[in-house]
Amino acid sequence: MLRETEEHKSTGAGHSIVIDEKQRVVINGVEDVDSFDENNVVLLTNLGMLSLTGADLHMSRLSLEDGQLIIEGDIIGLAYSDMDTRHQGNWLGRLFR
């Protein structure tokens, strides 16, 4: 239990995803949005890269200060591509490995 508390402190804001009837997703722990279009969203969270796929997607709210992103549309799927990037440097460094 103590370890979980320490991990949340080291990563800043907690990371969570709430999907409401496959029409709305609220993501906390967002650090940056790499790309966005009506079918795909790629973003960096405090736990790694996250890709969201769907149709007719649009951002209802983006607050990098709060680390929150709200997306509405037809949510098809979510996938993490790298679970822990904090110890691996920036994305450019990972690109040239």
Steps between C-alpha positions, in 0.01 A plus 500: 500500500783739586670419169187596302487836678867565422448411132212746469714772654787432260278508190311815594128484434343156496417332172145387438269431208121508520295395197131589498293276269772502231404861417717700741838439661661699780875449534701636794879510517538646148832675437478574125290425191724384213234473229128529462251445219143373477613135509814490720647673801858437617596648834768480764383418851706481815507122445594494131358547151128436453318462168125538474310397187145582405277691261383862503732576793523852636660656805253639751770610744878506513681633805867412518525694827245262657615206286148433375368423152134435412421350160153438358403285202477129424776341709632177344817424697789611717853361502821581685815482292755556778399460862787690667688770312617701803837323511561478126547863399297696251319365194775617265757297693281189478455554126875466430568194717 
